């Protein structure tokens, strides 16, 4: 367990959301000597619906943050590549130059949050932010821990509270997706045929990912289009029905033991018109989340935390927290992520067109170096510019 610190006072920075983006931001700011409060509505450690995959680029980020030894102490499994099974059954496999990791998110998140606490951040978990008020020289957070009201004031607010960010909503910058896609995530023990690669199995409008997270347990994460309404069936029944679209996966799961619960999360595809405002900045999924197919969420969260911390350090040095003073973060995000966003959307377009995906899969099955390059980009090891080169794209589709 991580020691929680009840607070009712003023901080330099309040970070709402203790996932990788928020906790890493709090860690970096606390190391700079700032007084930081890290808030999360759940008690840590807490489970989170996720493919539970840390790509090789994120492993490098954890190393840079000085956290890799603590994460490795959780006994993650090594993920040495990705295997994609297209709708017609074509198998494509790309290998990483250096492996990624797979481990339960509650363990990963707890390690990053614990590091933030060791650096001096005050953790306020089990704390629901109910209201945000902008005053002339501060932002005031009215929150609740159980039946206790907590008031926290800060000079700068960081919203790292995920897909349905209250901070982004209060800022009025949220864009809702046109497509409604949700994920159903569960765990199963004793799944046949698991190896040292992650798996993605694609059918029309749906895909399911499998990853060994250690101890004989496999994460099963299925993403599907929905009409925007909640399904009639509870998540376990809904997942079982959709798994039926993948006969080969269903056969491997028939002898497995499901470990409850099955959780649902979504809709995906949200974005924001901007990531900064006066005395506020957004990080991680609170700013942008397209689709989990490429597995880049943790990497983007940690990299975004680095960019945010650099801008916040400059803002405190200048003593200015206006939207204009925080704009360098917006520019840095675009430089760091625009090519990645283009690749993600390109992959999403291909995955959503079964015949095109089958064609590309046939090409990569015959040319393994193309698959290695593509998983290198999604793994955070290769520049997205490599696969955006017209010559590379031509080799995929000709």
C-alpha positions as CSV (number, residue, x, y, z in Angstrom):
1,X,0.0,0.0,0.0
2,X,1.0,3.6,-0.7
3,X,0.7,6.0,2.2
4,X,-2.0,8.6,1.5
5,X,-1.7,12.2,2.8
6,X,-4.9,14.1,3.7
7,X,-4.5,17.7,2.7
8,X,-6.4,21.0,3.0
9,X,-3.9,23.5,1.9
10,X,-2.2,25.2,-1.0
11,X,0.2,23.6,-3.4
12,X,2.2,24.8,-6.4
13,X,0.6,22.1,-8.6
14,X,-2.3,19.8,-8.2
15,X,-2.4,16.8,-10.6
16,X,-5.8,15.1,-11.0
17,X,-5.3,11.5,-12.0
18,X,-2.7,9.1,-10.7
19,X,-2.2,6.9,-13.8
20,X,1.2,6.9,-15.6
21,X,0.7,10.4,-17.1
22,X,-0.4,12.1,-13.9
23,X,2.0,10.2,-11.5
24,X,5.0,10.7,-13.8
25,X,4.2,14.4,-14.1
26,X,3.9,14.7,-10.3
27,X,7.2,12.8,-9.9
28,X,9.1,15.1,-12.3
29,X,7.6,18.2,-10.7
30,X,8.3,17.0,-7.1
31,X,11.9,16.3,-8.1
32,X,12.1,20.0,-9.2
33,X,11.2,21.0,-5.7
34,X,7.6,22.0,-6.3
35,X,4.9,21.3,-3.8
36,X,2.7,18.8,-5.6
37,X,-0.6,17.1,-4.7
38,X,-1.5,14.0,-6.7
39,X,-5.2,13.1,-6.6
40,X,-7.1,10.1,-7.8
41,X,-10.7,9.1,-7.2
42,X,-9.8,5.5,-6.6
43,X,-7.7,4.0,-3.8
44,X,-4.3,2.8,-5.0
45,X,-3.4,0.2,-6.1
46,X,-6.4,-0.2,-8.3
47,X,-7.1,-2.2,-11.4
48,X,-7.8,-0.5,-14.7
49,X,-9.2,-1.9,-18.0
50,X,-6.2,-1.9,-20.2
51,X,-4.2,-4.3,-22.5
52,X,-1.5,-4.1,-19.8
53,X,1.3,-3.7,-22.3
54,X,4.3,-1.5,-21.9
55,X,5.9,-1.0,-25.3
56,X,9.7,-0.9,-25.7
57,X,9.7,2.9,-26.0
58,X,7.9,3.1,-22.6
59,X,10.5,0.8,-21.1
60,X,13.1,3.3,-22.2
61,X,11.0,6.1,-20.6
62,X,10.8,4.1,-17.3
63,X,14.5,3.7,-17.4
64,X,15.0,7.4,-17.9
65,X,12.7,8.1,-15.0
66,X,14.7,5.7,-12.8
67,X,11.7,3.4,-12.4
68,X,12.7,0.3,-14.4
69,X,14.2,-1.6,-11.5
70,X,11.0,-1.1,-9.4
71,X,8.8,-2.2,-12.3
72,X,11.0,-5.2,-13.1
73,X,10.6,-6.2,-9.4
74,X,6.9,-6.8,-10.2
75,X,8.1,-9.7,-12.4
76,X,6.6,-8.6,-15.7
77,X,6.8,-10.8,-18.8
78,X,8.9,-9.8,-21.8
79,X,7.0,-9.1,-25.0
80,X,9.4,-9.6,-27.9
81,X,7.1,-8.7,-30.8
82,X,3.6,-8.5,-32.0
83,X,1.5,-11.0,-34.0
84,X,-1.4,-9.8,-36.1
85,X,-4.0,-12.3,-37.5
86,X,-6.0,-10.6,-40.3
87,X,-9.7,-11.4,-41.0
88,X,-8.8,-14.2,-43.6
89,X,-6.4,-15.8,-41.1
90,X,-3.1,-14.5,-42.5
91,X,-0.5,-14.3,-39.7
92,X,2.0,-11.5,-39.6
93,X,4.7,-11.2,-36.9
94,X,7.1,-8.4,-36.3
95,X,9.9,-8.6,-33.7
96,X,11.2,-5.7,-31.5
97,X,14.9,-4.9,-31.3
98,X,14.5,-4.7,-27.5
99,X,11.5,-6.2,-25.7
100,X,8.5,-4.5,-24.2
101,X,6.8,-5.7,-20.9
102,X,3.4,-6.9,-19.8
103,X,2.2,-6.6,-16.2
104,X,-1.1,-5.7,-14.4
105,X,-1.8,-2.0,-14.5
106,X,-2.4,-1.7,-10.8
107,X,1.2,-2.7,-10.2
108,X,2.7,-0.4,-12.8
109,X,0.6,2.6,-11.7
110,X,1.3,2.0,-8.1
111,X,5.1,2.0,-8.7
112,X,5.0,5.3,-10.6
113,X,2.7,6.9,-7.9
114,X,5.0,5.5,-5.1
115,X,8.0,7.1,-6.8
116,X,6.1,10.4,-6.9
117,X,5.4,10.1,-3.1
118,X,9.1,9.3,-2.4
119,X,10.0,12.5,-4.4
120,X,7.8,14.6,-2.1
121,X,4.4,14.6,-3.8
122,X,1.3,14.3,-1.5
123,X,-0.9,11.5,-2.6
124,X,-4.6,12.0,-2.1
125,X,-6.2,8.8,-3.4
126,X,-9.8,7.9,-2.9
127,X,-10.5,11.6,-3.5
128,X,-13.2,12.7,-6.0
129,X,-12.9,16.2,-7.4
130,X,-16.4,17.7,-7.5
131,X,-15.8,21.3,-8.4
132,X,-13.1,23.4,-9.9
133,X,-13.0,27.2,-9.4
134,X,-10.6,29.6,-11.1
135,X,-9.7,32.6,-8.9
136,X,-7.4,35.5,-9.8
137,X,-4.2,33.8,-8.6
138,X,-5.1,30.2,-8.1
139,X,-7.4,27.3,-8.9
140,X,-9.4,25.8,-6.1
141,X,-10.5,22.1,-6.1
142,X,-13.4,21.1,-3.9
143,X,-13.2,17.4,-3.4
144,X,-14.5,14.6,-1.2
145,X,-12.7,11.7,0.5
146,X,-15.4,9.4,1.8
147,X,-17.6,11.8,3.8
148,X,-14.9,14.4,4.3
149,X,-14.7,17.6,2.3
150,X,-11.3,18.5,1.1
151,X,-10.3,21.9,-0.4
152,X,-7.1,22.2,-2.3
153,X,-5.7,25.4,-3.9
154,X,-2.9,25.4,-6.4
155,X,-1.1,27.8,-8.6
156,X,-1.4,25.4,-11.6
157,X,-3.7,22.5,-12.3
158,X,-2.8,19.4,-14.4
159,X,-5.6,17.3,-15.7
160,X,-4.5,13.7,-16.2
161,X,-7.8,12.1,-15.4
162,X,-8.3,10.0,-18.5
163,X,-10.9,9.5,-21.3
164,X,-13.7,11.2,-19.4
165,X,-11.6,14.0,-17.9
166,X,-13.5,16.3,-15.6
167,X,-10.7,18.9,-16.0
168,X,-11.0,18.8,-19.9
169,X,-14.8,19.1,-19.6
170,X,-14.5,22.0,-17.2
171,X,-12.1,23.7,-19.6
172,X,-14.6,23.2,-22.4
173,X,-12.2,21.7,-24.9
174,X,-13.5,18.1,-25.3
175,X,-14.4,16.7,-28.7
176,X,-16.5,13.6,-28.7
177,X,-15.9,10.8,-31.2
178,X,-18.1,10.1,-34.3
179,X,-17.4,6.4,-33.9
180,X,-18.3,4.8,-30.6
181,X,-15.8,2.1,-29.7
182,X,-15.5,0.4,-26.4
183,X,-13.1,-2.1,-24.9
184,X,-14.0,-5.2,-22.8
185,X,-11.1,-6.4,-20.7
186,X,-10.8,-9.6,-18.7
187,X,-8.2,-12.1,-17.5
188,X,-8.0,-15.8,-18.1
189,X,-5.7,-18.5,-16.7
190,X,-4.3,-21.3,-18.7
191,X,-4.8,-19.9,-22.2
192,X,-3.4,-22.3,-24.8
193,X,-0.6,-21.3,-27.2
194,X,0.6,-18.1,-25.4
195,X,4.2,-17.2,-26.4
196,X,6.6,-14.2,-25.9
197,X,4.7,-12.0,-28.4
198,X,1.5,-10.0,-28.0
199,X,-1.4,-11.0,-30.3
200,X,-4.0,-9.0,-32.2
201,X,-6.8,-10.9,-34.0
202,X,-8.9,-8.8,-36.3
203,X,-12.5,-9.3,-37.6
204,X,-14.9,-6.8,-39.2
205,X,-15.4,-3.9,-36.8
206,X,-13.8,-5.8,-33.9
207,X,-10.4,-6.9,-32.7
208,X,-9.1,-8.9,-29.7
209,X,-5.7,-8.7,-28.1
210,X,-4.0,-11.3,-26.0
211,X,-0.9,-10.8,-23.8
212,X,0.8,-13.0,-21.2
213,X,1.1,-10.9,-18.0
214,X,2.8,-13.6,-15.9
215,X,1.7,-16.3,-13.5
216,X,-0.1,-18.1,-16.2
217,X,-2.5,-15.2,-16.7
218,X,-3.5,-13.7,-20.0
219,X,-5.1,-10.3,-20.5
220,X,-7.9,-10.5,-23.0
221,X,-8.9,-7.1,-24.4
222,X,-11.6,-6.8,-27.0
223,X,-12.5,-3.6,-28.9
224,X,-15.7,-3.2,-30.8
225,X,-17.9,-0.6,-32.4
226,X,-21.2,0.1,-30.6
227,X,-24.1,2.4,-31.4
228,X,-23.3,4.6,-28.5
229,X,-25.9,3.0,-26.2
230,X,-25.0,0.7,-23.3
231,X,-25.3,-3.0,-24.2
232,X,-28.2,-5.0,-22.8
233,X,-25.9,-7.8,-21.5
234,X,-23.4,-7.3,-18.7
235,X,-19.7,-7.1,-19.7
236,X,-18.9,-10.9,-19.2
237,X,-21.8,-12.0,-21.5
238,X,-21.0,-9.2,-24.0
239,X,-17.4,-10.3,-24.2
240,X,-18.3,-14.0,-24.6
241,X,-20.7,-13.1,-27.4
242,X,-18.1,-11.0,-29.3
243,X,-15.3,-13.5,-28.8
244,X,-17.5,-15.8,-30.9
245,X,-16.4,-13.7,-33.9
246,X,-12.9,-15.3,-33.4
247,X,-13.3,-19.1,-33.6
248,X,-9.6,-19.8,-33.1
249,X,-9.4,-17.5,-30.1
250,X,-12.6,-18.9,-28.6
251,X,-11.2,-22.5,-29.0
252,X,-8.1,-21.5,-27.0
253,X,-10.2,-19.9,-24.3
254,X,-12.6,-22.8,-24.0
255,X,-10.3,-24.6,-21.6
256,X,-9.2,-21.5,-19.8
257,X,-10.3,-20.3,-16.4
258,X,-11.8,-16.8,-16.4
259,X,-10.7,-14.5,-13.5
260,X,-13.5,-12.0,-12.7
261,X,-14.4,-9.3,-13.2
262,X,-14.7,-8.3,-16.9
263,X,-14.6,-4.5,-17.2
264,X,-15.8,-2.1,-19.9
265,X,-14.2,1.2,-20.9
266,X,-14.9,3.8,-23.6
267,X,-15.9,5.4,-25.8
268,X,-12.5,5.9,-27.5
269,X,-11.6,8.4,-30.1
270,X,-11.8,11.5,-27.9
271,X,-9.6,14.5,-28.4
272,X,-9.3,18.1,-27.3
273,X,-9.2,21.4,-29.2
274,X,-6.3,22.4,-27.1
275,X,-4.4,21.1,-24.1
276,X,-3.7,24.3,-22.2
277,X,-5.6,27.2,-20.6
278,X,-5.0,29.8,-18.0
279,X,-3.5,27.9,-15.0
280,X,-4.3,24.5,-16.5
281,X,-2.7,21.9,-18.6
282,X,-3.9,18.4,-19.8
283,X,-1.7,15.3,-20.0
284,X,-2.2,11.7,-21.3
285,X,-5.6,10.4,-22.3
286,X,-7.2,13.6,-21.1
287,X,-5.8,15.2,-24.2
288,X,-6.0,12.6,-26.9
289,X,-6.9,8.9,-27.3
290,X,-7.6,7.4,-30.7
291,X,-7.6,3.6,-30.5
292,X,-5.7,1.1,-28.3
293,X,-4.7,-1.1,-31.3
294,X,-1.1,0.1,-31.5
295,X,-0.5,-0.2,-27.7
296,X,1.2,3.1,-27.3
297,X,-0.8,4.5,-24.4
298,X,1.8,4.2,-21.6
299,X,4.6,5.5,-23.8
300,X,2.5,8.5,-24.8
301,X,1.6,9.1,-21.2
302,X,5.1,9.1,-20.0
303,X,6.4,11.2,-22.8
304,X,3.6,13.7,-22.4
305,X,4.5,14.0,-18.7
306,X,8.1,14.9,-19.6
307,X,6.9,17.6,-22.0
308,X,4.4,19.0,-19.5
309,X,7.0,19.1,-16.7
310,X,9.4,21.0,-18.9
311,X,6.8,23.7,-19.7
312,X,5.7,23.9,-16.1
313,X,9.2,24.4,-14.9
314,X,9.6,27.3,-17.3
315,X,6.3,28.8,-16.2
316,X,7.3,28.8,-12.5
317,X,10.7,30.3,-13.4
318,X,8.9,33.1,-15.3
319,X,6.1,33.4,-12.7
320,X,3.4,33.3,-15.4
321,X,0.7,30.7,-15.8
322,X,-1.5,32.1,-18.6
323,X,-2.6,30.1,-21.6
324,X,0.1,31.9,-23.6
325,X,2.8,31.0,-21.1
326,X,1.8,27.4,-21.3
327,X,1.6,27.3,-25.1
328,X,5.1,25.8,-25.5
329,X,3.6,22.5,-24.2
330,X,1.0,22.6,-27.0
331,X,3.8,23.1,-29.6
332,X,6.0,20.4,-28.0
333,X,3.1,17.9,-28.1
334,X,2.5,18.5,-31.8
335,X,6.2,18.1,-32.6
336,X,6.4,14.9,-30.6
337,X,3.1,13.2,-31.5
338,X,1.8,14.5,-34.9
339,X,3.6,11.8,-36.9
340,X,2.5,9.1,-34.4
341,X,-1.1,10.3,-34.7
342,X,-1.0,10.0,-38.4
343,X,0.4,6.5,-38.2
344,X,-2.3,5.5,-35.6
345,X,-5.1,6.8,-37.8
346,X,-3.6,5.1,-40.9
347,X,-3.5,1.8,-39.0
348,X,-7.0,2.3,-37.8
349,X,-8.2,2.9,-41.3
350,X,-6.6,-0.3,-42.5
351,X,-7.9,-2.3,-39.6
352,X,-11.4,-1.1,-40.3
353,X,-11.2,-2.4,-43.9
354,X,-10.9,-6.2,-43.8
355,X,-10.0,-6.7,-47.5
356,X,-7.3,-4.0,-47.3
357,X,-5.9,-5.5,-44.1
358,X,-5.8,-8.9,-45.6
359,X,-3.9,-7.5,-48.6
360,X,-1.4,-5.7,-46.3
361,X,-1.0,-8.8,-44.2
362,X,-0.2,-10.9,-47.2
363,X,2.5,-8.4,-48.2
364,X,4.1,-8.3,-44.7
365,X,3.9,-12.1,-44.4
366,X,6.1,-12.3,-47.5
367,X,8.3,-9.4,-46.4
368,X,9.0,-9.8,-42.6
369,X,11.2,-6.7,-42.6
370,X,8.1,-4.6,-43.3
371,X,6.4,-6.1,-40.3
372,X,9.5,-5.5,-38.1
373,X,9.6,-1.9,-39.2
374,X,5.9,-1.3,-38.5
375,X,6.0,-2.9,-35.0
376,X,9.2,-0.9,-34.4
377,X,7.2,2.3,-35.0
378,X,4.3,1.2,-32.8
379,X,6.8,0.0,-30.2
380,X,8.3,3.5,-29.9
381,X,11.7,2.3,-31.3
382,X,11.5,3.6,-34.9
383,X,10.6,7.1,-36.0
384,X,7.0,7.2,-37.5
385,X,8.6,9.1,-40.5
386,X,10.0,5.7,-41.6
387,X,6.6,4.2,-42.3
388,X,5.2,7.5,-43.7
389,X,7.8,7.4,-46.4
390,X,5.9,6.9,-49.7
391,X,8.4,4.2,-50.7
392,X,7.5,2.2,-47.6
393,X,3.8,2.7,-48.1
394,X,4.1,1.5,-51.7
395,X,5.8,-1.7,-50.6
396,X,2.8,-2.4,-48.3
397,X,0.0,-1.8,-50.8
398,X,1.4,-2.5,-54.3
